[in-house]
Amino acid sequence: MKKVFLAGAIAAAFVAMPASAQWYAGVGVGSSKATGIDGPITGTGVPAGTRLTGGDSTKGMYKLYGGYQITPNWGVEVQYSDLGNRDVVARTAAGAPIVTGSLKLSQYSIAGTGTLPLGGDFSLFGKVGVSNNREKINILGQSNSGNKTSLMAGVGVAYNITPALAVRLEYENFGKTDQGFGGSIRTDAYSLSLKYAF
């Protein structure tokens, strides 16, 4: 899957470059929400009726991104997000805790972007693309991982502090991730970031 993203990024880099074209990079922090984790789990040696709790939660996240602004209105962007580590608890059917484990969520994406200048150095932007969503869970002596490529979308507002430096407030929905014990996870995030154009 990484090869698909890399090929897409390289292809975007060789799009005809108008005079207004510009590369940029950014870093951001925020919070990510995960749902669809908590529920029944099965596996070798897992007692019948065991349930996972604590995964459906909001945690801190960070992201790194870079892109190419082909025109003032259109561009392409790649991104990596660490969506946080979550403490999960396996419980009996009666709710008594058995053992604590960990869950790590992350994503890689490539998306087309659209920007609408509002005046006064503000602009609205949106993006649509594909995200490779990943999870790894360790609990009950087992380590399970999953990944799924899903449609993703984001929307936000940007403010240009200088011609090269901007701040962005953004919401992103990364779609689904396969869960190691079955079922699926959905993740989204709010973030605040700094973007530098060069």
CORSUL-V667289 format. One record per backbone hydrogen bond with DSSP energy under -1.0 kcal/mol. CO is the residue of the C=O (numbers start at 1). NH is the residue of the N-H. If there is no record, write none. Layout:
BEGIN
CO/NH ; CO/NH
END
This chain:
BEGIN
1/5 ; 2/6 ; 3/7 ; 4/8 ; 5/9 ; 6/10 ; 7/11 ; 8/12 ; 9/13 ; 12/15 ; 18/21 ; 22/69 ; 23/198 ; 24/67 ; 25/196 ; 26/65 ; 27/194 ; 28/63 ; 29/192 ; 30/61 ; 31/190 ; 32/59 ; 33/188 ; 35/186 ; 39/52 ; 43/46 ; 47/50 ; 50/41 ; 51/91 ; 52/39 ; 53/89 ; 55/57 ; 57/34 ; 59/32 ; 61/30 ; 62/82 ; 63/28 ; 64/80 ; 65/26 ; 66/78 ; 67/24 ; 68/70 ; 68/76 ; 69/22 ; 73/115 ; 74/71 ; 75/113 ; 76/68 ; 77/111 ; 78/66 ; 79/109 ; 80/64 ; 81/107 ; 82/62 ; 84/105 ; 86/103 ; 88/101 ; 89/53 ; 90/98 ; 90/99 ; 91/51 ; 92/95 ; 96/92 ; 99/90 ; 101/88 ; 102/138 ; 103/86 ; 104/136 ; 105/83 ; 106/134 ; 107/81 ; 108/132 ; 109/79 ; 110/130 ; 111/77 ; 112/128 ; 113/75 ; 114/126 ; 116/124 ; 119/122 ; 121/160 ; 122/118 ; 123/158 ; 124/116 ; 125/156 ; 126/114 ; 127/154 ; 128/112 ; 129/152 ; 130/110 ; 131/150 ; 132/108 ; 133/148 ; 134/106 ; 135/146 ; 136/104 ; 137/144 ; 138/102 ; 139/142 ; 142/139 ; 144/137 ; 146/135 ; 148/133 ; 150/131 ; 152/129 ; 153/173 ; 154/127 ; 155/171 ; 156/125 ; 157/169 ; 158/123 ; 159/167 ; 164/197 ; 165/161 ; 165/162 ; 166/195 ; 167/159 ; 168/193 ; 169/157 ; 170/191 ; 171/155 ; 172/189 ; 173/153 ; 175/187 ; 177/185 ; 179/182 ; 183/179 ; 185/177 ; 186/35 ; 187/174 ; 188/33 ; 189/172 ; 190/31 ; 191/170 ; 192/29 ; 193/168 ; 194/27 ; 195/166 ; 196/25
END
